Amino acid sequence: MKILIIEDQQELVKNMVRYLNTESYLCEVAPDCETARRKIESFEYDCILLDVTLPDGNGLTLLNELKKDNKTDGVIIISAKNSIYDRIEGLNLGADDYLVKPFHLSELNARISAVIRRRKFSGQKLMTLNELTIDLPGKVVFIYKKKLDLTRKEYDLLLFFVSNKNKVVSKNSIAEHLSGSDMDVFDNLDFIYTHIKNLKRKLTQAGGSDNIKSVYGMGYKFEV
């Protein structure tokens, strides 16, 4: 799962990235509105953490632009402003949640998880597809109640497939989801094949169905 942190306080950003990385999130950072605009135009995020006061503008203006462009990224406003006006304006503009600084990182993590569950998995904590069960808060996968030993990338890949089930997803979109803006450093997309091959092997060896299908010239589809 990929997070964009739009925040200019470097120490706070460093703490957030360190903590969210331990929770298996891929984090990217934008310290100002202009950088955030470029990233939002180029990539999709599962959740955006948006500060209101930024060096080159107001985060609520950025939120308004995002919603006018029909972007579906989840948004949590993080702000030192604890005014009811800012909360109401942010929520009316389409934010999913509002968190006042200072906050505990564990609470931030819980709110991110809740936003992603609501937006991508209809609020469910357990996602069940035939023999496959995904414990979303616990980030654990089971086949016939047997726990799978997945790497972080394999778990993220499976969740990406499940959230786009029965849709063809391109190799580039998979690479972007797994690596974010760092995908530009790869000469080719061979790393995708490796992750998909390993994930398919672990699912089938545990007795699961081979749901991940290659669609020639287009990408992959998780068929259910």
C-alpha positions in Angstrom: 0.0 0.0 0.0 1.4 3.4 -1.1 1.2 6.6 1.0 1.9 10.2 0.0 2.9 12.4 2.9 2.5 16.1 2.0 4.2 17.8 4.9 7.1 20.2 5.4 8.2 19.5 9.0 11.2 17.3 8.3 11.4 15.7 11.8 7.7 14.8 11.7 8.0 13.4 8.2 11.1 11.3 9.2 9.2 9.8 12.2 6.1 9.1 10.1 8.0 7.4 7.3 10.0 5.3 9.8 6.9 4.1 11.6 4.8 3.5 8.5 7.5 1.5 6.8 7.4 -0.9 9.8 3.7 -1.2 9.1 4.5 -2.3 5.5 3.5 1.0 3.8 5.5 2.4 0.9 5.9 6.1 1.6 6.7 9.1 -0.6 7.1 12.6 0.5 6.2 16.0 -0.9 7.3 19.1 1.2 5.2 21.6 -0.7 2.1 21.9 -3.0 4.1 22.0 -6.3 5.9 18.7 -5.6 2.6 17.2 -4.4 0.8 18.2 -7.6 3.5 16.5 -9.7 3.3 13.3 -7.8 -0.5 13.2 -7.7 -0.6 13.8 -11.4 1.9 11.0 -12.1 0.9 8.3 -9.5 -2.0 6.9 -7.6 -1.9 6.5 -3.8 -3.9 4.4 -1.4 -3.9 7.3 1.1 -2.6 10.9 1.1 -1.6 12.6 4.4 -2.1 16.3 3.8 -0.9 19.2 5.9 -3.0 22.4 5.7 -0.2 24.9 6.1 2.5 24.4 3.4 5.4 26.7 2.3 3.8 27.6 -1.1 0.1 27.3 -0.4 -2.9 25.9 1.5 -3.4 22.2 1.7 -7.2 22.6 1.4 -6.7 24.3 -2.0 -4.7 21.2 -3.1 -7.5 19.0 -1.8 -10.1 20.9 -3.7 -8.0 20.5 -6.9 -7.6 16.8 -6.3 -11.4 16.3 -5.9 -12.2 18.4 -9.0 -9.9 16.1 -11.0 -12.0 13.2 -9.7 -9.0 11.6 -8.0 -10.0 8.6 -5.8 -7.0 8.6 -3.4 -8.1 8.6 0.2 -7.1 11.8 2.1 -6.4 12.4 5.8 -5.8 16.0 6.7 -3.0 16.4 9.4 -2.9 19.9 10.8 -1.9 21.9 13.9 -5.1 23.8 13.5 -7.7 22.5 15.8 -10.5 24.7 14.6 -14.0 23.4 13.9 -14.1 25.6 10.7 -11.0 23.9 9.2 -12.4 20.4 10.1 -15.7 21.1 8.5 -14.2 22.7 5.4 -11.8 19.9 4.9 -14.4 17.2 5.3 -16.8 19.1 3.0 -14.1 19.3 0.4 -13.9 15.5 0.4 -11.3 14.5 3.0 -11.9 11.1 4.6 -10.5 12.1 8.0 -8.9 15.0 10.0 -6.1 14.4 12.6 -4.8 17.2 14.8 -1.1 17.5 15.6 0.5 16.3 17.8 -0.8 12.8 17.3 0.3 9.3 18.2 1.7 7.4 15.2 -0.3 4.3 16.2 -3.5 6.4 15.9 -2.4 7.6 12.5 -1.8 4.0 11.4 -5.3 3.0 12.6 -6.9 5.9 10.7 -5.0 5.1 7.5 -6.1 1.4 7.7 -9.7 2.5 8.2 -9.6 4.8 5.2 -8.1 2.1 3.0 -10.6 -0.5 4.2 -13.6 1.9 3.5 -12.4 2.9 0.1 -11.0 -0.3 -1.3 -12.7 -3.1 0.7 -16.1 -1.7 1.7 -15.0 -1.3 5.3 -14.3 -5.0 5.8 -11.6 -6.2 8.2 -11.6 -9.7 6.7 -11.6 -10.1 2.9 -12.7 -13.6 1.8 -12.5 -14.9 -1.8 -13.3 -18.6 -1.9 -10.4 -20.3 0.0 -8.5 -17.1 0.4 -8.8 -14.9 3.5 -7.0 -11.7 4.0 -6.9 -10.2 7.5 -6.5 -6.5 6.6 -5.6 -5.0 10.0 -3.2 -7.8 10.8 -1.8 -7.9 7.2 -2.0 -11.7 7.2 -3.2 -14.1 4.5 -4.7 -17.5 4.9 -5.5 -20.4 2.5 -8.0 -22.7 4.1 -7.2 -21.2 7.4 -3.5 -21.9 6.9 -1.3 -18.8 7.3 0.9 -18.0 4.3 4.5 -16.7 4.7 4.5 -13.8 2.3 7.0 -11.0 2.0 5.9 -7.4 2.2 6.0 -7.0 -1.6 4.1 -10.3 -2.1 1.4 -9.1 0.3 1.2 -5.7 -1.3 1.0 -7.4 -4.7 -1.8 -9.7 -3.6 -3.8 -6.8 -2.1 -3.4 -4.8 -5.3 -4.7 -7.8 -7.4 -7.6 -8.4 -5.0 -8.6 -4.7 -5.0 -8.7 -4.8 -8.8 -10.2 -8.3 -9.1 -11.5 -9.3 -12.6 -9.7 -6.3 -14.1 -6.6 -6.3 -16.2 -3.8 -4.3 -14.6 -0.8 -3.3 -16.6 2.8 -4.2 -15.8 3.6 -0.5 -15.3 0.7 0.0 -12.8 2.0 -3.0 -10.8 5.6 -1.6 -10.9 4.3 1.8 -9.8 2.3 0.3 -7.0 5.2 -1.8 -5.7 8.0 0.8 -6.2 6.3 4.2 -6.5 8.4 6.9 -8.1 11.5 4.6 -7.7 10.3 2.5 -10.6 12.3 4.9 -12.9 15.5 3.4 -11.6 14.7 -0.1 -13.0 16.0 -0.9 -16.5 13.2 -3.4 -17.0 10.2 -4.9 -15.2 11.7 -8.3 -14.5 11.3 -7.8 -10.8 7.5 -7.9 -11.3 7.7 -11.4 -12.9 9.8 -12.6 -9.9 7.2 -11.3 -7.3 4.3 -12.7 -9.3 5.9 -16.1 -9.8 6.7 -16.4 -6.1 3.2 -15.3 -5.0 1.5 -17.7 -7.4 3.8 -20.5 -6.1 3.0 -19.9 -2.5 -0.8 -19.6 -3.2 -1.0 -22.9 -5.1 1.4 -24.8 -2.9 -1.0 -24.0 0.0 -3.9 -25.5 -2.0 -5.2 -22.2 -3.4 -6.5 -21.6 -6.9 -4.2 -20.1 -9.6 -6.2 -16.9 -9.9 -3.5 -14.7 -11.3 -3.7 -14.9 -15.1 -1.3 -13.4 -17.6 -3.1 -11.3 -20.3 -0.9 -11.3 -23.4 0.3 -7.8 -24.3 -1.7 -6.1 -21.5 -0.7 -7.3 -18.1 -2.3 -9.5 -15.5 -5.8 -10.3 -14.0 -6.9 -11.8 -10.7 -9.8 -13.8 -11.8 -12.5 -14.6 -9.2 
